[in-house]
Structures are given as C-alpha cells and as structure tokens.
C-alpha cells in the first residue's frame, strides 16, 4: 500500500550547553518554545535562518526576524525537519503536547492509530480526531524509549539495547523496559557481555530538589537558621531536609536482574517475583515520602 508523505519534526537530544552554543545550529532547523520567554510565547515555532559563532537568527510565523535567546536554553527544544510515509492503519506516536482540530488534547508519548489520510494530508485517527497537516509533532509509533514506555503494557516486548546506549543503561532502565510485556519479551543486543554488565549496574542519582536543598543548606547554614522565610517555606513544601531519616527500601539487585533475563529467555513464571520487587520498592518510596512531608510541616 502506498502511503502519504508527511512532514514531521525530529527532536534533537541536545543538552542545555549544546543549545547555548550557536555553532550547533544550522539553517532550516526549527526551535519550539516550551515555556513563555520574554518576547516569545509558549509553543511558538521559529525557523533558524542564520547562525554564527555569536548568535542565532530565526524567522517567526509572521515573517519577522528575531534573535534566539540562547541564555534561555532550558525553555526551548530544537528540531530538524524530516518526512515519513503514513499509510491507513498506521500506528503513530505524539512527540509533544498539542491539540487536534477538535481541540482534543494530544499528550506527549501517546499512541494512536490512523484511520485514513485525506487528500489534503489531514490525518484522521481511529477515534475520529483530525490532525491537520501542519501538526508535525508525530512519528511512527512502533518503538519508544524506556523513559517513554513507563506506565504502558503490551503483550510482547522487544528490547533493543546495544553498546551505543551504554550511558543510559542500568538496572532500573532495564527493568522498566522488560517489564512492559504481559506474556513475555525478547532482548536484541550486539554484545551479550556488555548487556550482562550494564543491567546489573545501579545508579542512585539524586533528584534535582535534593541537590538544590543541599546547596541551599550550604549557602544559608546547615541548620537552616539563616534561610529566608520564603525559601524556608518552599523547602518545607517540596524538599527533603538534611536530617531526614535515611530509611532503607528494596532495590533492584543483580539477582533480580538475573531472574529478569531468565524471563526474557523463556522462564515466564519468574516475572511475578520481579514485579513484586518493584511493587515493594514503590510502596516503600511512597511511605517514605509521606513520612518526610509530615516531618517538614
């Protein structure tokens, strides 16, 4: 079946440092404002028309030329243009929040099935919603990242994990990936030894709130005596105090990961045990959060 060419935008996974560097930009790229920035509105799109070592110039929808506020790199995303072919019955994925023609909300990461594509390029979804041709924040919906698949479940899952993704591979990521399948799944890798090493790695990265809280404590006094009242109220509401009890809670161990690998290669009766580990971890994490909130009020 011949499909319909459809113009999309692919997100460039740049860090803030990369987005601040004008040398990374090239004419034709598209910048999308994720938040309101002085002089720009949320969800506004800008096309890069010129970039040098000092600044990036963009064109707005009304044709006006504006300099990209590189200092606000955390408030916008950068995309490159691409074209995919969409057929009737195609499965697509939304890659940024948006609205259908009927003003129905389209959530980032949501999946939809295409009923048909109209002559003018409008996509009609199986639920009756219409996506105008200008809605370019979609992609094929046959694969997603471990982060994007959290909370989703399918009958069978294929996990593609090669040495290229070593920086993002660890025990938690692997658990999230393999536990999406109800009936089972398979792992596709270019290096089995690499997979065995990385899926047993545990990295307990601190939350941004915890880092900010520690830095605030260092700046204003470890006991919080000199913290301004507005900041102190914010810490009470959102951040865990330095002296909060460090309670132990179940972690995904190498043994649990080994059992998970056994599941992938045919031992399905072990999956319930692995799911129970994650369930206990989440329950204990919630109990700990509630207890810390009570202590800070």
C-alpha positions, -999 to +999 in steps of 0.1 A: +000+000+000+014+034-010+015+059+018+012+096+020+044+117+026+040+137+058+064+164+071+075+159+107+100+174+132+125+152+149+137+163+183+175+168+186+185+155+220+209+184+228+220+193+263+215+228+276+252+235+269+248+225+233+217+246+229+235+276+242+263+272+217+253+289+184+278+267+165+255+238+168+227+254+148+221+253+110+196+270+087+164+250+084+162+238+120+131+246+140+130+259+176+099+253+197+093+274+228+082+250+256+076+279+280+069+316+278+101+336+273+103+374+272+094+383+236+082+348+227+051+327+235+048+292+247+046+267+218+058+293+193+079+279+165+109+296+150+129+286+119+167+291+121+178+312+091+214+321+102+239+310+128+274+321+135+298+320+165+279+346+184+242+344+178+213+325+161+188+344+140+153+329+134+122+337+114+088+338+132+055+327+118+046+363+108+079+367+089+096+388+115+133+381+123+143+375+159+174+365+177+171+333+196+176+338+234+203+312+239+205+321+276+171+305+280+181+271+266+162+252+292+129+267+279+130+256+242+137+225+221+154+222+188+142+200+159+152+191+124+128+186+095+121+151+081+095+133+061+079+100+068+053+079+049+020+073+066-005+046+055-040+038+065-039+017+097-005+032+107+004+034+143+018+068+152+032+084+184+028+120+195+062+136+205+050+168+220+018+181+237-007+195+213-043+197+202-064+181+174-086+201+151-115+194+176-093+209+203-088+175+219-056+172+239-028+152+224-004+141+251+033+137+245+041+100+242+006+089+234-001+064+207-028+065+180-040+045+150-045+062+117-079+055+102-070+072+069-053+102+054-074+127+035-065+142+001-052+174+017-029+155+041-052+157+071-047+126+093-079+111+107-074+089+138-094+059+147-112+079+175-124+104+149-099+132+157-083+152+129-046+162+127-040+190+103-010+186+080+008+214+099+008+192+131+043+179+127+049+166+162+044+129+154+065+099+144+060+062+138+046+045+168+063+011+167+092+019+191+098+042+221+124+048+247+125+032+282+115+065+297+086+069+272+072+035+278+068+038+316+032+030+326+025+012+293+019-025+289+018-047+258+015-085+252+051-089+240+080-065+241+113-063+221+141-046+239+169-033+216+199-025+237+234-022+222+267-008+234+258+026+219+232+031+247+257+022+275+254+057+290+217+052+296+218+016+306+214+004+342+193-019+364+162+004+366+162+012+329+164-025+321+136-034+345+113-007+330+120-020+295+115-057+300+085-055+324+063-039+297+053-073+283+025-092+298+033-125+281+070-121+276+097-104+256+130-107+238+162-088+240+182-078+209+218-068+216+251-065+198+271-075+228+258-100+254+287-094+278+280-057+277+244-063+285+252-085+315+275-059+329+252-028+324+219-043+335+234-051+369+246-015+374+227+006+400+229+043+398+210+062+425+210+097+410+198+124+434+167+144+424+171+180+414+152+190+445+176+172+467+206+188+451+190+223+454+182+216+490+218+206+498+232+237+480+207+259+499+218+244+532+254+251+524+247+287+514+224+296+542+236+274+571+233+237+576+207+241+603+186+265+582+188+293+608+195+320+582+173+308+554+149+335+542+113+327+551+100+324+515+128+299+507+123+281+540+086+276+532+095+263+498+119+238+513+093+226+538+068+221+510+090+204+483+123+193+497+136+166+520+155+181+550+192+172+556+184+154+589+155+132+574+159+095+583+177+076+555+154+046+556+163+015+536+140+004+509+141-026+485+164-021+454+166-040+422+196-063+429+218-082+404+200-113+414+166-098+404+181-087+371+194-122+365+159-136+371+146-109+347+170-122+320+157-157+326+122-144+320+132-130+286+146-163+275+116-184+284+111-186+322+079-167+324+069-178+359+096-156+373+081-123+362+057-122+391+086-123+415+103-094+397+072-073+396+067-079+434+102-064+440+093-032+421+059-030+438+075-031+472+100-005+462+073+019+450+052+013+481+081+020+504+091+050+485+056+065+489+056+057+526+089+074+530+077+105+510+046+108+532+067+105+564+091+132+553+063+156+544+048+151+579+082+159+595+086+191+575+051+206+581 
